[in-house]
Amino acid sequence: MTRKRLHIFLEPDHAKRLAALAAAKKLSKSTIVAAALASALSPDSADQREAAIGRRLDRLTRQFNKLEQDQNIAIETLALFIRYYLSVTPMVPDAHQVAAWAQGRGRFKEFVQHLGRQLQRGKGLVRELHEEIYPEDRDFFSFDEETCADHSGART
């Protein structure tokens, strides 16, 4: 195969980076430029980029759906708790309102401190409860890279 000679002009920074890459890879500058040009001109390069973008969008869609599901669970849990709390908590007589507020402030302060400790530990209550109920299924919340792979097995 005959090769054509081509004279090109590069920005000084690009020329330095090309020289450094050629020295590091122990290849000629021509070989590196030819490979880069072949990659850029390949009809498959657009398809590869599109496939990679598609995989990323699929992963983002799955993550968004998981967030939406978690949000719906949180909303339903809060609504159920509020209904339960309002249905079983008796009204406090006016004479005991001040004492009830003081007790409520103390309990809320304890709650905030407990929440802070829980967040610092990095282990959520839902995970803790799941592990307590299903100790044999501890990896339920672990991240599985295979779920982010496309059908061909390529990682995203």
Stockholm file with secondary structure:
# STOCKHOLM 1.0

chainA/1-156         MTRKRLHIFLEPDHAKRLAALAAAKKLSKSTIVAAALASALSPDSADQREAAIGRRLDRLTRQFNKLEQDQNIAIETLALFIRYYLSVTPMVPDAHQVAAWAQGRGRFKEFVQHLGRQLQRGKGLVRELHEEIYPEDRDFFSFDEETCADHSGART
#=GR chainA/1-156 SS CCCCCCCCCCCHHHHHHHHHHHHHHTCCHHHHHHHHHHHHHCHHHHHHHHHHHHHHHHHHHHHHHHHHHHHHHHHHHHHHHHHHHHHHCCCCCGGGHHHHHHHHHHHHHHHHHHHHHHHHHTCCHHHHHHHHHCGGGGGGGSCCGGGGCCTTCCCC
#=GC SS_cons         CCCCCCCCCCCHHHHHHHHHHHHHHTCCHHHHHHHHHHHHHCHHHHHHHHHHHHHHHHHHHHHHHHHHHHHHHHHHHHHHHHHHHHHHCCCCCGGGHHHHHHHHHHHHHHHHHHHHHHHHHTCCHHHHHHHHHCGGGGGGGSCCGGGGCCTTCCCC
//
